[in-house]
Amino acid sequence: MAQEEQSSRSIYTDLDDGGSDEEIDKWQRTFRLWRETLKEHWGMLTDELSVKLSMLTVGGFVLIAIFAPFIATHQPLQRQYQGEAGIIIEDWVEPSLLGADTEYLLGTTAEGFDIFSQLIYGTRAALLVGLVAAFFTAGIGTLVGLVAGYYGGKIDDALMRIVDFLYGMPLLPTVIVLVAVLGPDLWNIILALIILQWRSTARVIRSQSLSLRERPFVKAAEVAGAGDWHIISRHLAPNVLPMTFLYGSFGIAWAILAEAGISFIGLGDPNTVSWGTMLQASRAYSALSFGAWWWFVPPGICIGLLVISGFLIGRGYEDITNPKLQ
Amino acid sequence: MGKASFVVRRTLQLLVTLWAVGTVLFGLFRLMPGDPTSYVISSQMTQEARQELIESYGLNDPLHVQYIRFLENLVQLNFGQSFHSNQPVTDIIATYMPNTLVLMLTAFIVAYALGITLGVLSGWYRGSRFERSTVITALTARSVPTFYVGLIVLWIFGAELGWIPMSGMTSLGTGGQYSGFLDMVFTVDFLRHLIAPAAVLGFYYMGYPLLIMRTSMLEVLSEDFIDVCRAKGLKERTIMFKHAARNALLPIITAAAIALGYAVGGSVLIETVFAWPGIGREMVRAVLRRDFPVAQGTFIVLASTIIFLNFIADLAYGYLDPRVTYD
């Protein structure tokens, strides 16, 4: 009996929580494990053309966001000219792209802002909302899901009741109410989205870790005396990672859509240019009825491109997590 | 666990969720910055009149008294009175809810009829160009924001071509001439206003049943009884619709109940774009003008629609699929 325990210990020695002198080794091992998992996913993901194109699109937008001050020709919220009567401006300048003799590539808004520069700076807002919201929703959702699934019992019950409650809240109306209470600020929109959106990640990750918990390698680690946190971080987490990334990339798409919608309604951050606030302004000045399409068509195309990319990358992950779909 | 106790437990859960939504709302709206009464109180008002007004809204009482009164009123479906128009919130909801429902249900029925059919076909003709194009269309429909599609539709068909009206539910000046809601619904003018928002929403909703139905069909088609049907020499069409599609339909039904709830909650943007006088747009307007009894009441209605439909979907699933166990 003792012999057996001894031998099983030797097989799983690398799962042991070692002394403090082994600390560096342990972290290196964890790091290597995560790196290999990610590398494997990357290989599977980039197999597909649509995913590659999507990643290029997102990458392109990231570059635009980083180099926005160099690409934009004007300040996005600086009036370029004044109307006859003074500050109030009622007409726009047609885009030079269409042959008009102006310095504004995509024309200006009725408020006298350069549309091209607004579009470029809008990339920053969209990516900020998308990436930050997705990072935290996927992160919180995964952590809650792992804890609920692994511990079960009362902890699971309590966490899942919170998730159930959040499922009863309609996304957009709730975000609208939250933003109205917290104040129209880009970070508050992000916060409101995070509060609501971790629900779906948590539910899926929980069901995955429920089944993972019963697998032999987790049982073995338990027998070998591994701590809860050790098992969660090193045995469960790497296995739910594809799901986390799947929900993360969907999360980018949903967050960008939601921000655009909130801003379009008029609850956006008045001090930030986002594609949603551009659309809202174009509607407020009836650009639709006057046919000033260069004002409201470009931001919509950008939203669509970024969101489709997010969904396609997510679908690439779906193929990894659910081989039945292939 | 038995069926009866499942229903009881699920009902209790429903009540607790509704109570939680109410409580969170109560807290939130009291955190809202700004004096809500400043929107109703004019500067010419005397101090006494102002005080009286605040008193009449019960905003002076201690918080726990307000909370208990809030819950009591909630149970009696009394959401208070609008700060803005002084109308009872219940009346406002009763005015706008039917408008939302007509729009949502029209879009929903079109979307599910089309989506299910296309889903069956794309599952059946797997690997064909037809399948690929339907899946891509469905994905696109879910990626481009509905309000943006709405804007473009309004621009092309409304502003440029003049085929559809730019806003509202009825033409200007015709509002008073209908004797009732149904009287208005069955007019050409109403249909002309309905068609664009319903089509845009329908296009968006269609993607979901299409993708679910396709996956579900793929699963059913791999089962043995399909081969039996083939061996019996049944017509392909009969196998596709009568045998495969019918069995693949189950996940759609519960998904539809839940999606309908979210559809009502998600009505905000499309109603805003088309200036459709629905409950979502009314909520946004109430929030913007800090009319919190109205914002609260409309929000509760939107949230409880979702909660109720979730509940019904849960019960329906157990009824429709005998394999489900209640635990």
Chai-1 contact restraints between the chains, C-beta under 6 A:
chainA,res_idxA,chainB,res_idxB,connection_type,confidence,min_distance_angstrom,max_distance_angstrom,comment,restraint_id
A,F165,B,T17,contact,1.0,0.0,6.0,A-B,restraint_1
A,F165,B,A20,contact,1.0,0.0,6.0,A-B,restraint_2
A,G168,B,T17,contact,1.0,0.0,6.0,A-B,restraint_3
A,G168,B,A303,contact,1.0,0.0,6.0,A-B,restraint_4
A,G168,B,I306,contact,1.0,0.0,6.0,A-B,restraint_5
A,G168,B,I307,contact,1.0,0.0,6.0,A-B,restraint_6
A,M169,B,A303,contact,1.0,0.0,6.0,A-B,restraint_7
A,P170,B,G265,contact,1.0,0.0,6.0,A-B,restraint_8
A,P170,B,L302,contact,1.0,0.0,6.0,A-B,restraint_9
A,P170,B,A303,contact,1.0,0.0,6.0,A-B,restraint_10
A,P170,B,I306,contact,1.0,0.0,6.0,A-B,restraint_11
A,L172,B,G266,contact,1.0,0.0,6.0,A-B,restraint_12
A,L172,B,V268,contact,1.0,0.0,6.0,A-B,restraint_13
A,P173,B,G265,contact,1.0,0.0,6.0,A-B,restraint_14
A,P173,B,F299,contact,1.0,0.0,6.0,A-B,restraint_15
A,P173,B,L302,contact,1.0,0.0,6.0,A-B,restraint_16
A,I176,B,V287,contact,1.0,0.0,6.0,A-B,restraint_17
A,V177,B,F299,contact,1.0,0.0,6.0,A-B,restraint_18
A,A180,B,V287,contact,1.0,0.0,6.0,A-B,restraint_19
A,V181,B,L28,contact,1.0,0.0,6.0,A-B,restraint_20
A,V181,B,L31,contact,1.0,0.0,6.0,A-B,restraint_21
A,V181,B,M32,contact,1.0,0.0,6.0,A-B,restraint_22
A,L257,B,P145,contact,1.0,0.0,6.0,A-B,restraint_23
A,A260,B,P145,contact,1.0,0.0,6.0,A-B,restraint_24
A,G261,B,L269,contact,1.0,0.0,6.0,A-B,restraint_25
A,F264,B,F147,contact,1.0,0.0,6.0,A-B,restraint_26
A,I265,B,T272,contact,1.0,0.0,6.0,A-B,restraint_27
A,I265,B,V284,contact,1.0,0.0,6.0,A-B,restraint_28
A,L288,B,L154,contact,1.0,0.0,6.0,A-B,restraint_29
A,L288,B,W155,contact,1.0,0.0,6.0,A-B,restraint_30
A,L288,B,A159,contact,1.0,0.0,6.0,A-B,restraint_31
A,S289,B,A159,contact,1.0,0.0,6.0,A-B,restraint_32
A,G300,B,Y148,contact,1.0,0.0,6.0,A-B,restraint_33
A,G304,B,S143,contact,1.0,0.0,6.0,A-B,restraint_34
A,G304,B,V144,contact,1.0,0.0,6.0,A-B,restraint_35
A,V307,B,S143,contact,1.0,0.0,6.0,A-B,restraint_36
A,I308,B,S143,contact,1.0,0.0,6.0,A-B,restraint_37
A,F311,B,S143,contact,1.0,0.0,6.0,A-B,restraint_38
